[in-house]
Amino acid sequence: METMGEPRIKAGLWVQMALRMGQADGRFAAVLRRGDSDSGGILTVLRGRRGLSVLSQVRTSDGQPAWLRATGPDPVDQATADAYVARQLSFDPDLWVLEFEVPDDMPPFDGKVV
């Protein structure tokens, strides 16, 4: 018997929500690349004072949604962030890519960062 997983929010709706949360919190945002509005994954570039971090959607061991600092624990330069995003787009052309200006290296939306 197959069990149903947690319902997923369509990517386009999630992006709109994240952009609004960023704007409300003074964290300016841009859509760098539009992905599939129904089922696209999302990469989030955080532009902070010390550099950039790219967050990728993942699931924790218990199946909960979370964000992985895909470029590592420390901020990286523009070229490193761009190279990571380009590699991911080569695997999944349906990805969305968002960028937020952040003073504290944290996204403006709720979610566990691992």
Helices and strands as residue ranges (DSSP letters): H 11-24, E 29-33, E 42-48, E 51-59, E 65-69, H 78-91, E 96-101, E 112-113
